[in-house]
Amino acid sequence: MSEFEHLIQTYCPNGVGRLKLSSIATIIRGNGLQKKDLKDNGIGCIHYGQIYTRYNTAISKTISFVDAELASSLKRVEPGDIVMAVTSENIEDVCKCIAWIGDEDIVTGGHTAIIRHNQNPKYLAYWFQTEDFQKQKRSLAHGTKVIEVSPKQLEDVIVPIPPIEVQIEIVRILDTFTA
């Protein structure tokens, strides 16, 4: 029996529960960051376009920054939060997300949702890449030229929530495959 099978038998003998995202997270809409505001130093920030062009599942350093004055007016991202692009030009990129696993708070702007939760951040970031989530996302997405999923709609997404010990093992396995 694998370690993973043992964890499932030990912690989830009756299967994995599924909950609405709103029961494990608070979802906050980003605000006010434009590409022209990005700098080479200052307060770390994530621009929504970078989520689907420059970043992978989890990051601990940002590639862009903003000055402190602008940062004070933007939404704060805390370590462990998920940052999701809720606007895109196509259905594939809308709702792509990253786990912020850095040590300090950073900021993000409009066209994002910050998912502040009580789960393993990389587990959630990986889950948001699954076909299970993609099906739910397709039913929520609206728009033709610009595709959007509102933070309010995300509250009703149903997420499998295994115990933290199982989430950690899932992340370990997936990290091995993506390394």
N, C-alpha and C positions, 0 to 999 in steps of 0.2 A: 504494500500500500504506500502511495506517495505521501509526502508531507501535506500536500494540498488536500488529498482525499481524507487524510486523518483530521485535518482542520475542519473540513466540511462535516464529517461525521460527528466530531466533538462539539462544534459550535452551531451547526445548522442541521440537526437530525431531521427536522420537519421541513427543510427547504429554507430558502432565503426570502425574507420579507421584502415587500415592495411598498414604498411610501411616496407621497407627493413631494416634490422638491421643496415646496413651501413648508413642509413639516420638519425639514432638516436644515433649511437655509433661509437667509434673508437675501433678497435680490434687489440690488441698488442700480439704478440707471446712471451711467456716466454722463458727463457734461463738458462742453466747451473747449475741447482741445483740437486745434487745427494743425495740419502738417507744417505750416509755416512757423509754428511756435516751437518746434523741436530744436534743441541745442546739443552741443557736444559734451556739455557738463552741466551740473546743477542737481536738481531733484529727479530721480529716475522716473520714467513714465513709459506707458505702453499706449501707442496709437493703434486704433482698431485695425488698420490695414496691415500692420506688422504681424498681427496674430496669424493671419493666413499667408503671409509672404516671407516672414523672417524667423519665426519661432516654432519650436516643437511643443511637445506635451507639457513640459515644465521648465521654468527658467528661474535662475537665482540672480541674474544680472540683466539690466535693461541695455538696449543699444542706443536709446534716446533719453534726453533729459529736457527739463524745462526750468525756467528761473523760479526762484522761491516765491516771488509775488504771484505768478500765474498758478503755481502749485497750490497756493493757499485757497484758490477758488475752485479747484478741481476735486473730483471725488477721490478719496483715499483708498488704496488697496493695501490690505494688511497681509503679512506672511500667512500663507495657507489659503488665501482667497483664490477663487477661479475668476479669470477675466475672459469674458466671452464677447466675440464680435456679433452683434445682433443685427447688423446691416451688411449686405453684400450685393454684388451684381449677379450672383448666381446662388442656386440652392445648395451647392456643395460647400461653399465657404461660409454661408450664414451659420451662426452658432458654433463655429470653430472656436476652441478655447485653449487657454493655458493655465497651468497652476503656477501661482507666484510662490516660490519656495525660498526667496531671498530672506535676509535677516531684518530688513528695515521696511517701513512703509514707503510706497511709491504712489503715483497717481495715474489716472487714466481719464480719457475724455468721452465725448459723445460717441454714439454708435457702439457702445459697449454696455455690458451688464457685469456687475461685480456680484459674484455668488459667495456670500459669507456663510460658512457651514460648520458642522461639527463632525466631519468625516475625514478620511485620509485624502488630502488634496489631489494626489496623483491618481488615486483610485477613481475619483470623480472625473478627472480630466481624461483618463483612459475610457471610462464608461461613455462619456460624451462622444467618443469616436465609434461606438458600436452601432450595429444595424438597428438594435432596439431603440436607441435614441434617434437615429436618422429617420426611422418611420414616424416617430412622434413629431419630430421637427417638421417633416414634410406636411403633416396635417395642420401645423400651426403657421407656417410661413405664408406671407401674403405679399403682393406686389408683383409687378411685371419687370420694369426696368431696374428697380431697386427692390431687393427681397429683404423682408424684415420679419423678425420674431420679437414681439415686445417682452420686456421683463415680466409683465403681468401674466402673459401667456405661459411663460416658463414655469410659473408656480405650480401649474397642473401636470407637469411632466412627471411620469411615474418612474422611480429609480429603484433598482434592486439594492438593498442595504444589508450586506452581510456584516457580521461583527468585525470590529477593527482588526483583530488578529488575522482574519481571512482577507480583508482588504490589503493588509501589508504583504501577505504572501502573493496575492494577485499582482500587486505592483512589482514585487521582486521578480516574478516570472516574466512579466511584460517588459520590465527594464532589461532583462537578460536578452530577450528577443530583439529589442530595439537598439541595443548597444552596438 
